[in-house]
Each structure stands twice: as C-alpha cells, then as structure tokens.
C-alpha cells in the first residue's frame, strides 16, 4: 500500500484514542454532514465489525456525532459531542450489527431533517483516513483527499462529456472519476475528484446543464 503522507501512517492530529476508530470515524461523520449540506436533525448509525464491537470504548460513537456537528479530528469538542448534539436538538441512535461487512471498520450513517434524508456507508481504512463506499444506494469510491463534485443526472448520452468539458474549461484536472447507475436510462451519479478547489461559477454551470438534476460538493 502506498501512502501520500506520513500522517496516513501515524494518523492526524486528533482526539484519541485510535486513529482508525476515532479520527477515521469523525471524518466519516463530517463527510456525511458535508454531503448532506446542512446540520441534520436526526441520525441513525449502523456499526459493523470492529466498530460494532468496540465503539463505546474507542470513542467511535462520540467521534461520528462530532463529525456530524462539523468538528474536525483535533477538535476538543468531540469529547462533548453527545451533549452538544442534544443542545442543538439533534437526536441519534447507534445500532451495532452482527452481519459481516466487507471492511471491519464500517459505518452506515442515515441522517435527515424535515427536508429529506441521506444514507452513506463509510469505512475507516487506517491512519485517520476514510472512504465512502456507498451513497444513497450508489456504490462508489470517494476518498475525501480531494475536492469532489457529486453530480446526479439522468442517464442520457452526452451528459458525462458535458460535465467533463465544463470542468476542463475552468482549467481543472480530474484526479478520479466514476459513474454509477441503478438502472439503464434512469438516475445516475457521477463522482469527480479534482486537483483544484472549485468555485460557485463551476457549480452553477454544472447545475444548468441539460439532464443534470443535482450537484453536491465536498471541499477538501
């Protein structure tokens, strides 16, 4: 396995005790909040494997809630995230699952409010790093290392080319891209990680493209 940084080996600056069970969990929660686009009113967190077995002792639970409150891995407020969530009126529940997942540190985070809900599956892969492996039923691979665009669109010819051309016109390079669909001709999802930070100009341009129905962003 190749590492981009020494921090992927020793872990980031963080609230302990574990880079995998605490820092990685906090990042899963924070990415879920970022993709949801606002503070959720409720959360149900399903834990698998090692997460399910040790989440209380290793602080996985307070870390995920801290992430959902937009706390970074080093934020001291992670320690009081349960109380902070209650003060904001956010309810939450942890459900340890017995079934095996593909990765031992897996969390399925379901969050929502009166406007809608979102489901995300994230894995903590060591050193405080994580990956999103599923979003609202779409399998994907989102590392969180790069700024990312998530484009929901109708499965039509030319949409991928139009989105790619819009990104290229801004002088941006695509680091990773994948496309998934649940059914031919129906809803599809593009996940695009780019090397540079994007601005509202690109986001608005993508939203205006034919057959694009939603654009979500994830800042690095």
N, C-alpha and C positions, 0 to 999 in steps of 0.2 A: 504494500500500500504506500502511495506517495503522499507526502504532507506538504501543503502550501506554506505552512508556518510552524515555528516551534510551539506556538500556542495550541495547535491541533494535537500536540503530543502531551504537553503538561497541563493543558486546559487554560481557559481565560481567567482574568481577574474576576473573582466570583465569590458569592456567599456559598460556603461548603454545605455538606462535607464531600460531595462527589461531583466531578466534572460531568460524568455521564448521567447520573441520577438527579443532579440539581441544576447545573448550568445548562445542560442539554434540554432538560425538561422546561426550564424557564424560557429558553429560546423557542421551543415548540409552542408554548402558550403565547409568546409575544408575536410570533409569525401568524398564528391563528387570529389574534386581535387585529394585526395589520391588514390581513386579507379581508377580514370582516368589515374593516373601515371605521369602526367606532367601538365604544365601550359596550360589551354585551350586558344584558340584564340577567342572564342565567347561563349556566354551563353544566354539562354532564360530561365527565371524563372517564372513559373506559380504559383500564390499565391491563397490560398483558405481560406475561413472562416475569422477568426480574422486577420490572416496575410494579407489577401487582403484588409481588411478594414482599418488597421492602420499601414501598413508597412512603410510609409514615416515618420510619427510622432514618431514611436517607433524604428526607425533605423534598421528595418529588412532588408531593401534594402542594406545599406552600410555594414551591418554585413555579409550577404551572399556573396557579392562581396569580402569583406575582407577574408572570408574563402576560396574562390576560388583563392585568391592570397597567400594562406598558412599562413594567420595571425591567431594567437590564440585569444581566447576570451578577453585577457587582453592587446592585442597589440594596442597601441595608434594609429597606422596607419589605424585602421578600420575607423577612422573619415575621412581619406582622400582616402579611397579605390577607389572611383569613379575616382579621378584624377590619382591615381597610376595605375589603370587598363588602362586608356586612354594612359598613358605614355608607357605602355607595348604593346599597340596596341590591347588590348582585348576589343571587343565590347560586349554590353549586353543590354538586354531588359527585363522589368518586365511586366507581363500580369496578372492583377487581374481577377480572375474567379468568376462568380456568382454561379456556381453549388456548392452544398454542398459536403464536403469530410467527411470521417469517423472521422477525428480529426480536431478541429478548427484551429490548427496551422500547416498547411500542405503546403509544397513547392514541386513542381515538377521542378527539375533542369535538363535542357538539355544543355550539353556542348560538344564542339568539336573543331577539327582543321583539317588540311589537311589529317591527317592520319585516322581519324574516329570520332565517337561521342558516347556519353553515356547518358542514361536517368536514373535519380534517383528520387525517391519520399521519402522525409524525413518529420518527424513530430517532433516538439519541445514539449516535454512532461512535462516541468516544471523544475525549478531549474537549468536551463542551460543544461539539458540533452536532448538527441535526440535519435530517432531510424530511421533506414532506413527500409521502408516497401515494397519497390519495386525497382528492379534494372533491367533495360533493359527488362521490361515486366515480370520478375520473381517475384512473391510475396515472401517476406522473412521477417525475423526479425533480424536486426543487431543493437546491442546496442551501439557499439563504446566503451564499457567499457573494452574490452579485445582485445589483438592482434587477428586478424582474417585472415583466408585464404578463398578465394573465388575461387573455382575450377570449371571451365567449362569443361564438359565432355560429351562423347556420352553415351546415356542411355543404358548401357550394364551390364550384370551380372558380379559381382566381382569388379567393379570399386570402390564402396564405401569401401569395405573391404580392397582393396589395399591401398587406401588413409589413412584409419584409421591405418593400420599396419605400414605405413611409419611414421606417427605421433607418434605412440607408441614406435617405435624403437629409437626415439630421446628422450625418457623418458618424453614426454609431455602429459599433461592431457587435455582432451577436456571438456570445460565448457559448450558449447552449440553447437548443430549441427542440421542442417535441410537440406533437399534435395527437390528440386522442378524441375519439367519438364513441358514443354509446350505440348508435345505430346509423347506418348509411342514410345520408340526406337529412338527418336531424341535427340536434345540438352537438357542437364540437368545442374543444378547448385547446387553445394554443398557450404554451408556457415558454416564455422567451426571457432568458437571462442575458443581459448586455454588459459591456465593459465600462460604459459611462453612465452617469446619472442622467435621467431624462427629466423633461420639464412638462408643464401643462400644455405647451404647444403640440408636442407629440401625442400626448394623451387625447387631447381634443380632436386631433386629426384622425387618430385611430377610431375614436367613437363615431366619427362622421362617415366612416367607410361603409359601403353597402354590405349588408348581411352581418355586420358586427353588432352584437346586442349588448355587450357589457365589457368594460375594461377595468381591471383591478390592478393595483401596483403594490410592489414590495420594495421598499428602499433598503439599501444595504446598511 
